[in-house]
Amino acid sequence: MTLLFVLLIGVLAGLRSLTPPAVTAWGAHWGWFKLPRLLSWIGTTPAVAIFTVFALVELCTDKLPSAPRRKVPMQFCARILMGAFAGACLSTAADRGALLGVLLGAVGAVAGTLGGYHARAGLAKLFNSPDLPIALTEDILTIAGSFYVISRF
């Protein structure tokens, strides 16, 4: 079950690249799980603050018409890297090894990026709706889902 949650944190990073790492940082900061020394910096107050600010900026800028699509190479790579990073943190917290977490987090991020793109476009078309309500729903799902996932460790 642990590995499923590692994959899921990657999927969530595919939806919003910085929310899962920010929530992971909060979980480490609050002592919900213990990270190995190499990754323990993510739970420090400065790291939590930086990840949180970046995640909030991402949540706001994603709604702008000028925001790049999640499938452009730079955005896609960022989602994969953040999914891999959050996956490594959670996998090592569960004593499953960083490499497995990197792989599962990255695969999850690819699935989340592509699935999120098609789901958001499909829902907007299905409901003949502007993008904003769907984007806000995606935000809520990503935040709540990230907290749920890290609470399992």
C-alpha positions in Angstrom: 0.0 0.0 0.0 2.9 2.3 0.8 4.2 2.1 -2.8 0.7 3.0 -4.1 0.8 6.2 -2.1 4.3 7.0 -3.4 2.9 6.6 -6.9 -0.1 8.8 -6.0 2.1 11.6 -4.7 3.6 11.6 -8.2 0.2 11.7 -9.8 -0.6 14.8 -7.7 2.6 16.4 -8.7 1.5 16.0 -12.3 -1.6 18.1 -11.4 0.3 20.8 -9.5 4.1 20.4 -9.4 4.9 22.2 -6.2 2.0 21.3 -4.0 3.1 17.7 -3.2 6.7 18.8 -2.3 5.3 21.6 -0.1 2.9 19.3 1.7 5.7 16.7 2.1 7.9 19.5 3.6 5.1 20.3 6.1 4.7 16.6 7.0 8.4 16.3 7.7 8.4 19.6 9.6 5.5 18.4 11.8 7.2 15.1 12.4 4.6 13.0 10.7 7.4 10.9 9.3 11.2 10.8 9.6 13.4 11.3 6.6 17.0 10.1 6.2 19.7 12.7 6.8 20.2 13.4 3.1 16.6 14.5 2.7 15.9 15.9 6.2 16.5 19.4 5.0 13.0 19.5 3.5 11.5 19.6 6.9 13.4 22.7 8.0 11.6 26.0 8.5 13.3 27.7 5.6 12.6 24.8 3.2 8.9 24.7 4.3 8.6 28.4 3.8 10.2 28.3 0.3 8.2 25.4 -0.9 5.0 26.9 0.4 5.5 30.2 -1.2 6.4 28.6 -4.5 3.3 26.3 -4.3 1.0 29.3 -3.6 2.5 31.2 -6.5 2.0 28.2 -8.8 -1.7 27.9 -7.6 -2.2 31.6 -8.5 -0.3 31.8 -11.8 -1.9 28.6 -13.1 -5.1 30.5 -13.6 -3.6 33.2 -15.8 -4.3 33.1 -19.5 -0.6 33.4 -20.2 0.3 30.3 -18.1 2.0 27.7 -20.2 0.3 24.4 -20.7 1.4 21.6 -18.5 2.6 19.5 -21.4 5.3 22.0 -22.7 8.7 20.5 -22.0 9.7 22.8 -19.2 6.4 22.3 -17.3 6.4 18.6 -18.0 10.0 18.2 -16.7 9.3 20.2 -13.6 6.3 18.0 -12.8 8.3 14.8 -13.3 11.2 16.1 -11.1 8.9 17.2 -8.3 7.0 14.0 -8.4 10.3 12.1 -8.3 11.5 14.2 -5.4 8.3 13.8 -3.3 8.3 10.1 -4.2 11.8 9.7 -2.9 11.0 11.5 0.3 8.0 9.3 1.1 9.6 6.1 -0.1 12.7 6.6 2.1 10.4 7.6 5.0 8.9 4.1 4.6 12.3 2.4 4.3 11.6 1.4 0.7 14.6 3.2 -0.8 15.0 6.4 -2.7 15.4 4.9 -6.2 12.1 3.1 -6.1 10.4 6.4 -4.9 12.1 8.4 -7.6 10.8 5.9 -10.3 7.3 5.7 -8.9 7.0 9.4 -8.3 8.2 10.2 -11.8 5.8 7.6 -13.4 3.0 9.0 -11.4 3.8 12.5 -12.4 3.7 11.6 -16.1 0.3 9.9 -15.6 -0.9 12.9 -13.6 0.3 15.5 -16.1 -1.3 13.8 -19.1 -4.4 12.6 -17.2 -4.9 16.0 -15.6 -4.5 17.8 -19.0 -7.1 15.6 -20.7 -9.5 15.6 -17.7 -9.4 19.4 -17.4 -10.0 19.9 -21.1 -12.7 17.2 -21.3 -14.6 18.5 -18.2 -14.5 22.1 -19.6 -15.9 20.8 -22.9 -18.4 18.4 -21.3 -19.9 21.1 -19.0 -19.4 23.9 -21.5 -17.7 25.6 -18.6 -14.9 28.2 -18.3 -11.6 26.7 -17.1 -11.5 28.5 -13.7 -14.0 26.3 -11.8 -12.3 23.2 -13.0 -8.8 24.5 -12.2 -10.0 25.4 -8.7 -11.4 22.0 -8.2 -8.1 20.5 -9.4 -6.3 22.7 -6.8 -8.5 21.5 -3.9 -8.1 17.9 -5.1 -4.3 18.2 -5.2 -4.0 19.9 -1.8 -6.4 17.5 0.0 -4.9 14.5 -1.8 -1.4 15.5 -0.9 -2.3 15.8 2.8 -4.1 12.5 2.7 -1.1 10.8 1.1 1.5 12.1 3.5 -0.8 11.3 6.5 -0.4 7.6 5.6 3.3 7.6 6.4 
